């Protein structure tokens, strides 16, 4: 594990999140391996992987969350896999009818994901419901097969306590990009050097306030 990027309050480490010591005084905002053994049926495009490392089960997710026990966390997930320990509430990301394939024998396609709320305290006004409607990143523009939209992460950060933001499963760096735009300190960990490079390149670009 090694320091990959450190600029303007944003830090990226290249390595396995399970091998890092736990940070204190952080809020986790992360999209870990769901534990659904994801396999893409589409041809590989621009080097995107057909599968997610560690997605065979929830052990990787659970080990990292256990190491940060007591920290507030917003964790993306799927109802197809067991929930993390300590879930207080479930937000629903309504993907505006886009993306999912699911069971092709059914006339409905999956178009939502859970966001598990763990621990606290939380911040911000109680001015929205638990269903967050936000369109996903379209496949032609995704740098990662499960890339989340920056605007959605910004909505989540708006309810987070004033702590450093930690994303132990950083991917292409969306959480860090949103944190930078919001003027927040953030730390990302990513096992793939390619995604570390993608995230660093995104962060090096001018980020306008959301």
Secondary structure, 3 states (H helix, E strand, C coil): CEEEEEECCEEEEECCHHHCCCCCCEEEEECCCCCCCCECCCCCCCCCCCECCCCCCCHHHHHHHHHCCCCCEEEEECCCCCCCCCEEEEEEEECCCCCCCCCCCCCCCCCEEEEEEECCCCCCCCCCCCEEECCCCCHHHCCCCCCCCHHHHHHHHCCCCCCEEEECCCCCCHHHHHHHHCCCCEEEEECCHHHHHHHHHHHHCCCCCC
